[in-house]
Amino acid sequence: MTTSPAPGNQLDEADPRSPDQQPRGSRTRRRRRIIASTTLLTVVGLLLANAAMVSWQAAPATGDSTLHLDGGEIHVSQDGPRDAPALVLIHGLGASTEWWSPIVPTLATSFRVIRIDLLGHGRSAKPAGGGYAIPQQGRRVGQALDQLGVEHATVIGHSTGGYVATALAEQRGDLVTALALINTGPRLDAFISDGPVGKLVFVPVLGQLLWRLRTDGMLRRGLSSAFAPGFHVPRQLVDDTRSMTYHALTATSRASDGYLTQRPLPDRLTSLGKPLLVVFGELDQRWRPSSAALYRSITGAKVELVPGVGHSPMLEDPPRTAGLLLSFISSTAGHR
């Protein structure tokens, strides 16, 4: 015996009547499903299109002090006597030459201070393709110094800039006489966090949407982990991050992770045999401050923990940071 389905239980698609002959409720439900499906597909399409567009944005170099190097034009800033010993300052991820401004006047009284915007940062070019690997960034810094006529230099790197400085020393031992690393994580398991905003930026599709909709408030929250709690993030730092393309930011970050994954920094530095200063803020929110002790395994390395500051001592305590650098440079005078 066959039992017929109860009225109203049939699928609309199975209803033999034309849409105009179906009950009003069925036609309404059908229209709602079509509208919902169309809306969902449209939203997904827009999100994917935005992700593709944001991921492949590029920007040219700006300003006058640029050098034509492999992969794009690089912005360079110089202070101090041109015939003085050279100090090279390399900023970190999402930063620029401006992050060194508080300590430059002190350093430039006795040294030729050269600041370089890495590819993808500051006023340097921001290509949509490659060129962001740490060894490539290091090689580019070496090319810049060659063009500037620098034969020997003490190289100072902050955070990701410390990896670039190390890569340069690996490639150009003749050029780098000594290294100073400021809050540069020694290996990946010492990493704490980029903060909630930083994590979301790297989520596919969502990250590109957040980058397009980024506000000053969002950028400040993302930058807050680069300092000790309570530090007011200057406007210039917000502008530096805003000026980056999504591709430059994420490509540089992944390049840093890849460099550490291949070989932890203390191992790389041990084989170089260069005078080394490591400065770490005791309140660093991005890398465990205790991880600075890993650098003590390097023969002759000097490790300094700075109280009351976080990930960026040169901005949070410029006098103390400049003093540590000058003392270190003085102790390495004459080293080749």
Secondary structure, DSSP 8 states (H G I E B T S, - for coil): ------TT-S-GGG--S-GGGS-HHHHHHHHHHHHHHHHHHHHHHHHHHHHHHHHT--B---SS-EEEETTEEEEEEEES-TTS-EEEEE--TT--GGGGTTTHHHHTTTSEEEEE--TTSTTS-B-SSS--SHHHHHHHHHHHHHHTT---EEEEEETHHHHHHHHHHHH-TTTEEEEEEES--SSGGGB---HHHHHHHTSTTHHHHHHHT--HHHHHHHHGGGS-TT----HHHHHHHHTS-HHHHHHHHHHHHHHHHHS-HHHHHHHHT--EEEEEETT-SSB-GGGGGGGGGSTT-EEEEETT--S-HHHH-HHHHHHHHHHHHHHTTT--
